[in-house]
Amino acid sequence: MIDDLPRTPANFQSLTPLLFMERSAAVFPDQTAVVHGATRRTYRETRDRCVRLADALRRRGIGRGDVVAAILPNIPPMLECHFGVPMAGAVLNTINTRLDAATVAYILDHGEAKAVIVDREFVPVLRAALAQSDNQPLVIEFNDAEAPSDDTLGGVDYEALLQEGSPDYAWEVPRDEWDAIALNYTSGTTGKPKGVVYHHRGAHLLAVGNVLSAALGRHPAYLWTLPMFHCNGWCFPWTITAMAGTHVCLRAVRGPAMWALLAQERVTHMCGAPIVMSTLLQVPEAERPALAGPVTFVVAGAPPPEAVLAAMRANGFGVLHVYGLTEVYGPAVTNEWHREWNDASPAEQARLMARQGVRYLALEALEVMDPATMTPVPADGATMGEVMLRGNVVMKGYLKDKAATEAALAGGWFHSGDLAVRHPDGYVQLRDRSKDIIISGGENISSIEVEDVLYKHPAVAVAAVVAQPDEKWGEVPCAFVELKPGMEATESDLIAHCRAALAGFKAPKRVVFAELPKTSTGKIQKHELRKRLPST
């Protein structure tokens, strides 16, 4: 029978994006792989550094299934970690560089990191985190020439660590493509970060999906404005490497620096939240160098306003709107643009662009369903349901959280918690979020986490936090507060209280003192609060 044909090493190998580096280094060894300030490295050099990292980690006892954390900006070692760590059989845990020490400590403990690779700029937060953490991983420090620092924890120097390894190390592909390749922490409605586990198969497929959706040709030049710590940079460390492209590194998103690199490095692609567009457009026209050619900007989050879209196009950018979540490796839905839409009015184009779109080729299924019946809602552009996704680019699950994993994957679908409609042409458009997550500058903020901090203020009786639209950040937290009888607190008091306990971007930008609307059972009606949001 035809099904009797065996699976053998000759006709079946585990999918992994790690082989993208080996191929590009073999086929295009002298192609520029990385640009960072005065540093320029070829694919041969970059491949050798990744393998040295893998060997050095193995020599220090780090192997299959062990977690290696990274607190790094968008610099060459962060790219090298995306290959070197899993080449050692280990799992890469990229940590948001904007997090507070307590959250970093929780992640180091929960993920049981055996080592942490840190840029010296972030040594202070790591020092504070380690003081609160039960886990004391090996500390590996990188002192970047673009932002040198004298601060140190006395850890192993990153460059010295690489010298412990050999570029001839015979690293092995994963025994099983289901093996974990990365661990990413995302804020949930409980406020506690959840550890989202990726596998090699999903990382490979999402990277290929990026190639197709972003129309990447051979040797693209990619500007790293999207943090590599965020969903592993939407898998673009592997994507760009697959096409032997140039990774143009950038420590911090600054308008003039972006324009300079866009022109100097002949950038073809970049990704980010709408705020990155705003940052580009805030640079005076006289200070914007001419671009070498069109640049594809892949944007996620709130859709760019009509005026921003028009300005981006006028400056040589083509905009691709995508949607996804940490649990689906980043972007898994794309606004496939139809050629005839180019003839529509600017207002109509903005309306079409605002839709999240259709599934990636790497995603097997996308539906908007009634979560109670698990049946698709009518494609009428009006009936709301929950966005659900299914396929090989859905996470393995949440680390050490069986109940949350089962709930998220119930019924054979990943439940996003996002509410949407499906239009007659099949395109999905978000309408609301059932999780009360605020997306600010591309970063998720749990409203419950912020509320918990507000409740710790002695004057606060009741608190609720909702998303307030913001021109710069897309959304920012707005707090509604009832004070205890006889107690006093000002807006600045409560904001300062939150900033002392949370990462700065999570603190409310506005505080409204009022009696909060509640149901008969005492539940706060957040939909009513959204109607009361102060004008910006």
C-alpha positions in Angstrom: 0.0 0.0 0.0 1.1 3.6 -0.6 1.0 4.4 3.1 3.5 1.6 3.8 6.4 3.8 2.6 8.7 4.4 5.5 9.9 7.7 7.1 13.7 7.6 7.0 16.6 10.1 7.5 16.8 10.4 3.7 13.2 11.7 3.3 12.3 13.3 6.7 14.2 15.8 8.8 13.0 18.0 11.6 12.1 21.5 10.4 14.3 24.2 12.1 15.3 27.8 11.2 18.8 27.1 12.4 19.8 25.7 9.0 19.0 29.0 7.4 22.3 30.3 8.8 24.3 27.4 7.6 22.9 27.7 4.1 23.5 31.5 3.8 27.0 31.1 5.2 27.7 28.4 2.7 26.1 30.0 -0.4 26.9 33.7 0.4 29.8 33.6 2.8 31.0 37.1 1.9 27.6 38.8 1.9 27.2 41.3 4.7 25.1 39.8 7.4 25.3 42.4 10.2 25.8 46.1 10.4 26.2 47.8 13.8 28.0 51.1 14.0 31.5 50.5 12.8 31.0 46.7 12.9 30.3 44.9 9.7 30.3 41.1 9.6 29.9 38.6 6.8 27.7 35.5 6.9 30.8 33.4 7.3 31.9 35.4 10.3 28.4 35.5 11.8 27.9 31.8 11.4 31.2 31.1 13.1 30.3 33.3 16.1 26.9 31.6 16.5 28.5 28.1 16.5 31.2 29.3 18.9 28.4 30.5 21.2 26.7 27.1 21.0 29.9 25.2 21.8 30.8 27.6 24.6 27.4 27.1 26.3 27.7 23.3 25.9 31.2 23.3 27.5 29.6 25.1 30.5 27.0 22.4 30.9 24.1 24.1 29.1 22.2 21.7 26.8 19.0 20.4 25.6 15.9 22.0 27.1 17.9 24.4 29.3 16.8 28.1 29.2 19.2 30.9 28.4 17.8 34.4 29.0 18.9 37.5 27.1 18.5 41.1 28.1 19.8 42.8 25.0 18.8 45.6 22.6 18.9 45.1 18.9 22.6 44.4 18.6 24.7 41.6 17.0 24.8 39.3 20.1 21.0 39.3 20.2 20.9 38.0 16.6 23.7 35.5 17.5 21.6 34.2 20.4 18.7 33.3 18.1 21.0 30.8 16.5 23.7 30.0 19.0 21.5 29.2 21.9 19.2 26.7 20.1 22.3 25.3 18.3 23.4 24.2 21.8 20.0 22.5 22.2 18.9 25.2 24.6 15.9 27.5 24.7 16.2 31.2 24.2 14.3 33.5 26.5 14.4 37.1 25.3 13.4 39.4 28.1 11.8 42.8 27.4 14.4 45.4 28.3 11.7 47.8 29.5 10.6 45.6 32.3 11.0 46.4 36.0 13.3 44.3 38.2 10.5 42.4 40.0 9.1 41.1 36.7 12.6 40.2 35.4 13.2 38.3 38.7 9.9 36.4 38.2 10.8 35.5 34.7 14.3 34.2 35.7 12.7 32.1 38.4 9.8 30.8 36.5 11.8 30.0 33.4 14.7 28.6 35.5 17.3 30.2 33.3 20.7 28.6 33.5 22.4 31.6 32.1 21.5 35.3 31.3 23.3 37.3 28.6 23.0 41.0 29.3 24.0 44.2 27.7 25.8 46.3 30.4 23.3 49.1 30.0 20.8 46.8 31.7 23.1 45.6 34.4 21.3 47.8 37.0 17.9 46.2 36.4 19.5 42.7 36.4 21.3 43.4 39.6 18.1 44.4 41.3 16.3 41.4 39.8 18.9 38.9 41.0 18.6 40.4 44.5 14.9 39.3 44.4 15.4 36.0 42.5 15.9 32.5 44.0 17.6 31.6 40.7 21.2 32.7 40.3 22.1 32.0 36.6 25.5 32.4 35.0 25.8 36.0 34.0 27.4 36.8 30.6 28.0 40.5 29.9 28.3 42.3 26.6 30.0 45.8 26.6 28.8 47.4 23.4 31.2 49.8 21.8 28.1 51.8 20.7 27.1 52.4 24.3 29.9 51.3 26.6 29.3 51.0 30.3 31.5 50.6 33.3 28.8 48.9 35.3 29.3 45.2 35.8 28.2 42.3 37.8 31.6 40.6 37.3 30.1 38.2 34.9 31.8 36.4 32.0 32.6 38.7 29.1 30.6 37.7 26.0 33.5 38.0 23.6 35.7 35.9 26.0 33.0 33.3 26.2 32.9 33.0 22.4 36.7 32.2 22.4 35.9 29.2 24.6 34.0 27.7 21.7 35.0 26.4 18.3 33.5 27.3 14.9 34.0 23.6 14.0 31.6 22.4 16.7 29.3 19.8 15.2 26.0 21.1 16.5 23.0 18.9 15.9 19.5 19.8 14.6 16.8 19.1 17.1 15.9 15.5 17.7 12.3 16.5 17.2 10.9 19.6 15.5 8.5 19.8 18.4 11.5 20.6 20.7 11.3 24.1 22.2 13.4 26.8 20.5 12.2 29.9 22.4 10.4 31.0 25.6 8.6 34.4 25.4 6.7 36.0 28.3 3.5 37.8 27.7 1.3 39.8 30.0 -2.1 38.1 30.6 -5.2 39.3 32.3 -3.9 38.0 35.6 -1.0 40.4 35.4 1.5 37.6 35.9 3.6 37.0 32.7 2.9 33.7 31.0 5.7 31.8 29.4 4.8 31.1 25.8 6.8 28.2 24.4 7.7 28.0 20.7 9.0 24.9 18.8 11.4 24.7 15.9 8.7 23.7 13.4 6.7 26.8 14.1 9.7 29.1 14.0 10.7 27.7 10.7 7.2 28.0 9.1 6.5 31.5 10.5 9.9 32.7 9.1 9.0 31.3 5.7 5.5 32.9 6.1 7.2 36.3 6.6 9.3 35.9 3.5 6.1 35.4 1.5 3.9 37.9 3.1 6.5 40.7 3.1 7.6 39.8 -0.4 11.2 39.5 0.5 13.7 39.1 -2.3 17.3 37.9 -2.1 19.6 40.0 0.1 17.1 42.3 1.7 18.4 45.0 4.0 16.3 45.0 7.2 16.4 47.8 9.8 15.9 46.5 13.3 13.3 48.9 14.7 11.1 46.1 16.1 12.6 44.7 19.4 14.1 41.3 18.9 12.8 40.5 22.4 9.2 40.8 21.2 8.0 37.4 19.8 11.7 36.9 18.8 11.4 39.9 16.6 8.3 38.3 14.9 10.8 35.6 13.8 12.6 38.0 11.5 16.1 37.1 12.9 15.5 33.8 11.1 13.5 35.3 8.2 16.2 37.7 7.1 18.9 35.1 7.5 17.0 32.7 5.3 17.2 35.3 2.4 20.9 36.1 3.2 19.8 39.6 4.1 21.6 42.3 6.0 20.6 42.9 9.6 21.0 46.6 10.3 21.1 46.9 14.0 19.8 49.8 16.1 20.0 50.1 19.8 17.3 52.7 20.2 14.5 53.9 17.9 15.4 57.5 17.1 14.1 59.4 14.0 17.4 60.9 12.7 19.3 57.6 13.2 16.6 55.7 11.4 16.7 58.0 8.4 20.5 57.9 8.2 20.5 54.1 8.2 17.6 53.8 5.8 19.7 55.8 3.3 23.2 54.5 4.1 22.3 50.8 4.2 19.8 50.9 1.4 17.1 49.4 3.7 14.3 47.5 2.0 12.2 46.3 4.9 11.4 47.2 8.5 8.8 46.3 11.1 7.2 48.0 14.1 4.2 49.6 15.8 2.6 52.8 14.4 4.7 54.9 16.8 7.7 54.1 14.7 6.0 55.7 11.7 5.2 58.7 13.8 8.8 58.9 14.9 10.0 58.8 11.3 7.6 61.5 10.2 8.5 63.8 13.1 11.9 64.4 11.6 11.8 67.6 9.6 11.7 67.0 5.8 15.0 68.9 5.3 16.7 66.4 7.6 15.5 63.3 5.8 18.0 61.9 3.3 16.7 60.5 0.0 15.9 56.8 0.1 17.7 54.4 -2.3 14.4 52.8 -3.1 11.0 51.8 -1.8 10.8 50.5 1.8 8.2 48.0 3.0 7.0 48.8 6.5 5.3 45.9 8.2 3.0 47.4 10.9 1.0 45.7 13.7 -1.3 47.1 16.3 -3.7 49.9 15.8 -4.1 50.7 12.1 -2.2 53.9 11.0 -4.5 56.9 10.5 -5.2 58.1 6.9 -2.9 61.1 7.2 0.0 58.9 8.4 -0.5 56.4 5.7 -0.5 59.2 3.1 2.7 60.7 4.5 4.5 57.3 4.6 3.6 56.6 1.0 4.7 60.1 0.0 8.1 59.4 1.6 8.7 56.1 -0.2 7.2 53.6 2.2 4.8 50.8 1.3 2.7 49.7 4.4 1.7 46.1 5.1 -0.7 45.7 8.1 -0.4 42.5 10.0 -2.0 41.0 13.2 -0.9 38.4 15.6 -0.1 37.6 19.2 2.9 36.2 21.1 1.1 32.8 21.1 1.3 32.6 17.3 4.9 33.6 16.9 4.0 37.2 16.1 2.2 38.0 12.8 -0.1 35.3 11.5 -2.7 37.4 9.8 -2.0 39.8 7.0 -3.9 42.5 5.1 -3.4 41.1 1.6 -3.6 44.2 -0.6 -5.5 44.0 -3.9 -4.1 45.8 -6.9 -7.4 47.4 -7.7 -7.5 49.0 -4.2 -4.7 51.4 -5.4 -7.4 53.2 -7.4 -9.6 53.9 -4.3 -9.7 57.2 -2.5 -7.2 57.8 0.3 -10.0 57.5 2.8 -11.2 54.2 1.3 -7.6 52.9 1.3 -7.3 53.7 5.0 -10.6 51.9 5.7 -9.3 48.8 3.8 -5.9 49.0 5.5 -7.6 49.1 9.0 -8.7 45.5 8.6 -6.4 42.9 10.0 -7.0 40.6 7.0 -6.6 37.0 6.2 -4.4 34.1 7.4 -0.7 33.8 6.6 0.1 30.9 4.3 1.9 29.4 7.3 -1.3 29.4 9.3 -3.8 26.6 8.6 -7.0 28.3 9.7 -8.4 31.6 10.9 -12.0 32.0 12.1 -14.2 34.4 13.9 -16.4 32.3 16.1 -19.0 32.4 18.8 -17.0 31.1 21.7 -20.1 29.5 23.3 -21.1 27.4 20.3 -17.7 27.3 18.5 -19.4 28.1 15.2 -18.3 30.8 12.8 -20.2 34.1 12.9 -21.8 35.4 9.7 -19.5 37.2 7.3 -21.6 40.4 7.5 -19.0 42.9 8.9 -21.3 43.4 11.9 -21.6 40.2 14.0 -18.8 40.0 16.6 -17.1 36.8 17.6 -13.7 35.8 19.0 -10.7 35.5 16.7 -9.5 31.9 16.7 -6.5 30.4 15.0 -5.3 26.9 14.3 -2.1 25.5 12.9 1.6 24.9 13.1 2.4 28.4 14.2 0.4 28.2 17.3 2.5 27.9 20.5 3.2 24.6 22.3 1.5 26.1 25.3 2.2 28.1 28.5 5.1 26.9 30.6 4.0 25.3 33.9 0.4 26.4 33.4 -1.7 23.4 32.3 -5.0 25.0 33.0 -4.2 28.2 31.0 -2.9 26.0 28.1 -6.0 23.9 28.0 -8.3 26.9 28.1 -6.3 28.7 25.4 -6.4 25.6 23.1 -9.9 24.4 23.9 -11.9 22.8 21.1 -8.9 22.5 18.9 -8.5 26.2 18.4 -6.3 28.9 19.9 -8.6 31.4 21.6 -7.1 34.9 21.1 -9.5 36.7 23.4 -9.8 39.4 20.6 -13.3 40.2 19.4 -13.7 40.8 15.7 -16.1 40.8 12.7 -15.6 39.0 9.4 -16.4 41.0 6.2 -18.1 39.5 3.2 -14.8 39.2 1.4 -13.4 37.1 4.3 -11.2 39.8 5.8 -11.2 39.9 9.6 -11.3 43.2 11.5 -10.8 43.6 15.3 -13.6 45.4 17.2 -12.6 45.0 20.8 -10.4 43.0 23.2 -12.0 40.7 25.7 -8.8 40.4 27.7 -8.6 44.1 28.7 -5.0 44.3 27.4 -3.7 47.7 26.5 -1.3 47.8 23.5 0.9 50.8 23.9 3.7 51.3 21.4 3.5 47.7 20.5 3.9 46.5 24.1 1.1 44.7 26.0 0.0 46.1 29.3 -2.3 44.2 31.6 -5.0 46.5 33.0 -5.3 44.2 36.0 -1.6 44.5 36.8 -1.9 48.3 36.9 -5.1 48.1 39.0 -3.4 45.9 41.5 -0.7 48.6 42.0 -3.3 51.3 42.3 -5.2 49.4 45.0 -2.0 49.3 47.1 -2.2 53.1 47.5 -3.7 53.9 50.9 -6.2 56.4 49.5 -7.6 54.2 46.7 -11.0 52.5 47.3 -11.9 51.4 43.7 -9.8 51.4 40.5 -10.2 50.4 36.9 -7.9 50.9 34.0 -8.8 51.0 30.4 -7.1 51.9 27.1 -7.2 55.5 26.0 -6.4 56.3 22.4 -3.2 58.2 22.0 -1.7 59.8 18.8 1.8 58.8 19.7 1.6 55.4 21.4 -1.7 54.1 19.9 -3.1 53.4 23.3 -2.1 54.4 26.9 -3.5 53.4 30.3 -6.1 55.6 31.7 -7.2 55.0 35.4 -10.6 55.7 36.9 -10.4 55.9 40.7 -12.7 56.3 43.6 -10.9 57.5 46.8 -11.6 56.3 50.3 -13.8 58.6 52.4 -11.7 61.3 54.0 -8.6 60.4 52.0 -6.8 62.5 49.4 -4.6 61.9 46.4 -3.8 63.8 43.3 -3.4 62.5 39.8 0.4 63.1 40.0 0.5 61.2 43.4 -1.1 58.1 41.8 1.0 58.2 38.7 4.2 58.4 40.7 3.0 55.5 42.9 2.5 53.4 39.8 5.8 54.3 38.3 7.6 53.3 41.5 6.2 49.8 41.2 5.9 49.2 37.5 7.9 49.7 34.3 7.3 53.4 33.3 5.3 52.6 30.1 2.7 50.7 32.2 1.9 53.6 34.5 -1.4 55.5 33.8 -1.0 58.6 31.7 -4.3 60.0 33.0 -6.2 59.5 36.3 -9.9 60.4 36.5 -11.5 60.7 39.9 -15.2 59.6 39.8 -17.7 57.1 41.0 -17.3 54.0 38.9 -20.3 52.4 37.1 -21.0 49.0 38.4 -23.4 46.1 37.8 -25.9 44.9 40.5 -23.3 42.4 41.6 -20.6 45.1 42.0 -18.6 44.4 38.8 -17.1 47.5 37.2 -18.6 48.3 33.8 -15.5 49.0 31.7 -17.5 49.6 28.6 -19.1 52.5 30.3 -15.7 53.9 31.4 -14.5 53.8 27.8 -17.4 56.2 26.9 -16.1 58.6 29.6 -12.5 58.7 28.5 -11.2 62.3 28.6 -10.2 63.8 25.3 -6.5 63.9 24.5 
